[in-house]
Amino acid sequence: MGTVQTVQPLDPVRAGVVAAARRALGPVGAVLPVSFTALPPVTAQVAAAVRLERAGYRAAWTNEVVGGKDALVQSALLLAATRRMVWGTAIANLWARPPQTLHAAAAQLAEAYPGRFVLGIGGGYPEQAAAVGREFGSPLATMRGYLERMDAPTRPAAPDADHLRIVAANGPRMLELAGEIADGALPAGLPPQFTARARQVLGPDRLLVVGMQVIPDADHGRAREAARERVAAALARPAYAAGVARLGFPASGTGGVSDRLVDAVVAHGGPDAIAAGARAHLAAGADHVVLLLQPGVDFAAGVDRLEELAPALTGTG
């Protein structure tokens, strides 16, 4: 995998903010079930947030593409509906709004709910850039420019309220950028070997949140085949295939997608199996593992699954 380039340590103030976030987030959280065809009513989202907090999750996360919903507005609604739960964006899509607007929105949430909001930022996909009339360009240059412009002066100025910024980083160069100009990183859909590499790059003081794909199903064989289909779809993206190959995972075996890759990338089976997957990422250096259900899952059924997993997962550490 080559030499791992580490980044400069955070200053003591930022390191303290990260340490506080680690305590608040806890070891495992969950992304609200994702649908790309229909947004659940606000009442259903609020009810889900309350249920997940009561189940023991100390943090939950929201997704965003471009259009359909605004992850920062959604976070505001769900922060107001819960008592102590931390909410994060996984991820706020940089094509959805100007950088200064994202900074102002995040700062307002941090002012209203101190210590309860984490801003995850991601570069999305070329079709999302095209949807707003932009060229996708170089993901690395685009992310660097966006993060640098977030703190540009505005009138009026954004609230002076601290919040964490972490960057979606599934490749080595984006990971180094996250360590250079953000508070941490949020890789997703990768094996614990990448988590270990990410921790080496980020050093001990930055926040490492890991998105872990999960397929809860008491029938282990059925769960593994569903996991295999999910990995096969991911491998259709050349960057993903190259990334797992760099980590020593051949994409295919004699029967198609290798069992070794499937088992490393998707936690599948009953609650204990999924808890074991979370523990593997935590042992590799993650501060917080986020459960990612299959996109398109029915919202109500997905919340049920997350609630059922909570007893095995919320005490994982």
C-alpha positions in Angstrom: 0.0 0.0 0.0 3.0 2.3 0.1 4.3 4.6 2.7 1.6 6.2 4.9 1.9 10.0 5.1 0.7 11.3 8.4 -0.6 14.8 8.9 0.3 17.5 11.4 -1.4 17.2 14.9 -4.3 19.4 15.7 -3.8 22.4 17.9 -4.8 21.8 21.5 -8.1 23.6 21.2 -9.3 21.6 18.2 -8.0 18.4 19.7 -10.2 19.2 22.8 -13.2 19.7 20.6 -12.6 16.3 18.9 -12.1 14.6 22.3 -15.5 16.0 23.4 -17.1 14.8 20.2 -15.8 11.3 20.7 -17.4 11.1 24.2 -20.7 12.5 22.9 -20.9 10.3 19.8 -20.3 7.0 21.5 -19.0 3.9 19.6 -21.9 3.2 17.2 -24.6 5.3 15.5 -26.9 4.9 12.5 -27.8 6.7 9.3 -31.6 7.1 9.0 -32.9 4.7 6.3 -32.2 6.2 2.9 -34.7 6.4 0.0 -34.0 8.0 -3.3 -37.6 7.9 -4.5 -39.7 9.2 -1.6 -39.0 11.3 1.5 -40.8 10.1 4.7 -43.1 12.7 6.3 -41.5 14.9 8.9 -43.7 13.2 11.6 -42.2 9.8 10.6 -38.7 11.2 10.7 -39.2 12.7 14.2 -40.8 9.5 15.5 -37.8 7.5 14.2 -35.3 9.9 15.8 -37.1 9.6 19.2 -37.2 5.8 18.9 -33.5 5.5 18.1 -32.5 7.8 21.0 -34.7 5.7 23.4 -33.1 2.5 22.0 -29.7 3.8 23.2 -28.1 5.3 20.1 -26.2 8.4 21.2 -25.8 9.6 17.6 -27.6 9.4 14.3 -26.8 10.7 10.8 -28.6 12.0 7.7 -27.8 11.7 4.1 -28.0 14.2 1.3 -27.8 14.1 -2.5 -28.9 17.2 -4.5 -32.5 18.2 -4.3 -35.4 16.5 -2.5 -34.3 17.5 1.0 -31.7 19.6 2.8 -29.6 17.7 5.3 -29.1 20.8 7.4 -32.8 21.6 7.7 -33.5 17.9 8.4 -30.8 18.0 11.1 -32.4 21.0 12.7 -35.7 19.3 12.9 -34.3 16.2 14.5 -32.0 18.0 16.9 -35.1 19.8 18.2 -37.0 16.5 18.5 -34.3 14.7 20.6 -32.9 15.5 24.0 -29.2 14.6 23.9 -28.6 12.8 20.6 -25.8 14.0 18.4 -26.7 14.5 14.7 -24.3 14.5 11.8 -24.5 14.8 8.1 -23.3 11.7 6.2 -22.8 13.6 4.0 -23.7 17.2 3.2 -23.2 17.3 -0.5 -21.0 20.2 -1.6 -23.0 20.7 -4.8 -26.1 21.5 -2.9 -25.1 24.9 -1.6 -22.3 27.5 -1.6 -19.6 26.9 0.9 -20.2 30.0 3.0 -23.9 29.0 3.3 -23.0 25.6 4.5 -20.7 27.1 7.1 -23.4 29.5 8.3 -26.0 26.7 8.6 -23.6 24.5 10.5 -22.6 27.3 12.8 -26.2 28.1 13.6 -26.9 24.5 14.5 -23.8 24.4 16.7 -24.9 27.6 18.4 -28.4 26.3 19.0 -27.2 22.8 20.1 -23.7 23.0 21.5 -21.8 19.7 21.2 -24.6 18.0 19.3 -23.8 18.5 15.6 -21.0 17.1 13.4 -20.7 18.3 9.8 -19.7 15.6 7.3 -18.9 17.0 3.8 -18.7 15.0 0.6 -18.0 15.6 -3.1 -20.8 13.4 -4.4 -20.8 12.2 -8.1 -20.5 13.8 -11.5 -24.3 13.6 -12.2 -24.9 15.7 -9.0 -22.6 18.4 -10.3 -24.3 18.3 -13.6 -27.7 18.7 -11.9 -26.7 22.2 -10.7 -24.9 23.1 -14.0 -21.4 22.5 -12.7 -18.4 20.6 -13.9 -17.3 17.8 -11.6 -13.6 18.3 -12.2 -11.0 17.0 -9.9 -12.6 15.7 -6.7 -9.5 16.6 -4.7 -9.2 20.2 -6.0 -13.0 20.7 -5.7 -13.0 19.7 -2.1 -9.9 21.7 -1.2 -11.4 24.9 -2.8 -14.8 24.3 -1.1 -13.3 23.9 2.3 -11.1 26.9 1.9 -14.0 29.1 0.9 -16.2 28.0 3.8 -14.5 30.6 6.1 -14.6 33.5 3.6 -16.0 36.7 5.1 -19.7 37.2 4.8 -22.2 40.0 5.7 -23.6 39.3 8.2 -20.9 37.0 9.6 -21.9 33.5 10.6 -22.3 32.8 14.3 -19.1 32.3 16.2 -20.0 28.7 17.2 -17.6 25.8 16.9 -18.4 22.7 15.0 -16.5 19.7 13.7 -15.9 19.3 10.0 -15.1 15.8 8.6 -14.6 14.9 5.0 -15.9 11.8 3.1 -12.6 10.1 2.2 -12.5 6.7 0.5 -9.1 7.2 -1.1 -5.6 8.0 0.1 -5.3 11.5 -1.3 -8.7 12.6 0.0 -7.8 11.1 3.4 -4.6 13.2 3.5 -6.6 16.3 2.5 -9.1 15.6 5.3 -6.2 15.5 7.8 -4.7 18.6 6.4 -7.7 21.0 6.5 -10.5 19.4 8.4 -11.1 17.8 11.8 -11.2 14.2 10.5 -12.6 11.9 8.0 -15.6 9.7 7.1 -14.7 6.7 4.9 -17.6 4.3 4.1 -18.1 0.9 2.7 -14.5 -0.2 3.1 -12.8 -3.0 5.2 -11.2 -2.5 8.6 -7.8 -2.5 6.8 -8.7 1.0 5.4 -9.8 2.1 8.8 -6.4 1.2 10.2 -4.7 3.1 7.3 -7.0 6.1 8.0 -6.0 6.2 11.6 -2.3 6.1 10.7 -2.8 9.0 8.3 -5.0 11.1 10.6 -2.9 10.5 13.7 -4.5 10.1 17.2 -6.2 13.4 17.6 -8.5 13.7 14.6 -12.0 12.2 14.5 -12.5 9.1 12.4 -16.1 8.1 11.7 -16.5 5.0 9.6 -19.6 4.1 7.6 -20.2 0.3 7.8 -22.7 -1.3 5.5 -25.0 -3.7 7.3 -27.6 -6.3 6.2 -29.5 -7.6 9.3 -30.9 -11.0 8.7 -31.0 -14.0 11.0 -30.6 -16.3 7.9 -26.8 -16.0 7.5 -26.7 -17.5 4.0 -29.3 -15.2 2.7 -27.6 -12.2 4.4 -24.3 -13.1 2.8 -25.8 -13.3 -0.7 -27.5 -9.9 -0.3 -24.1 -8.6 0.9 -22.4 -10.1 -2.1 -24.8 -8.3 -4.4 -24.1 -5.0 -2.6 -20.4 -5.4 -3.0 -20.7 -6.4 -6.7 -22.6 -3.2 -7.3 -19.8 -1.2 -5.6 -17.1 -2.9 -7.6 -18.7 -1.5 -10.8 -17.2 1.8 -9.8 -13.5 1.6 -10.9 -12.3 3.8 -8.1 -13.8 1.5 -5.5 -12.5 -1.6 -7.2 -9.0 -0.1 -7.3 -9.2 0.9 -3.6 -10.0 -2.5 -2.3 -7.4 -4.0 -4.5 -4.8 -1.7 -3.0 -5.9 -3.1 0.4 -5.1 -6.7 -0.7 -8.6 -7.8 -1.6 -9.0 -9.4 -5.0 -12.4 -8.4 -6.4 -13.3 -11.9 -7.5 -12.8 -15.6 -6.7 -13.8 -18.7 -8.5 -17.4 -18.1 -7.6 -17.6 -14.4 -8.3 -17.1 -11.7 -5.6 -14.8 -13.2 -3.0 -16.2 -14.3 0.4 -13.3 -12.6 2.0 -14.2 -9.2 0.5 -17.9 -9.6 1.2 -17.2 -10.5 4.9 -14.8 -7.6 5.3 -16.9 -4.9 3.7 -20.5 -5.7 4.8 -21.5 -6.7 8.3 -24.3 -9.2 7.7 -26.3 -11.7 9.8 -27.7 -11.4 13.3 -27.0 -8.7 15.8 -23.9 -10.4 17.2 -22.4 -10.7 13.7 -23.0 -7.0 13.0 -21.6 -6.0 16.5 -18.5 -8.0 15.6 -18.1 -6.0 12.4 -18.3 -2.7 14.4 -15.8 -4.0 16.9 -13.4 -4.7 14.0 -13.5 -1.1 12.9 -13.2 0.2 16.4 -10.2 -2.0 17.1 -8.6 -0.7 13.8 -8.9 2.9 15.1 -12.4 4.2 14.4 -13.8 6.5 16.9 -17.4 5.9 15.8 -19.0 3.4 13.5 -22.2 4.4 11.5 -24.6 1.7 10.4 -25.6 2.0 6.8 -28.6 0.0 5.8 -29.2 -1.0 2.1 -30.3 2.2 0.2 -34.0 2.0 -0.8 -35.0 0.0 2.3 -38.5 0.8 3.5 -38.1 3.6 6.0 -40.3 2.1 8.8 -38.8 -1.4 8.3 -35.3 0.1 8.4 -36.0 1.9 11.7 -37.3 -1.4 13.1 -34.1 -3.1 12.1 -31.9 -0.4 13.7 -34.0 -0.5 16.9 -33.6 -4.3 17.0 -29.8 -4.0 16.6 -29.4 -1.5 19.4 -29.0 -3.8 22.4 -26.1 -5.6 20.7 -24.5 -2.4 19.4 -24.9 0.6 21.6 -22.6 -0.8 24.2 -20.0 -2.0 21.7 -16.5 -0.7 22.5 
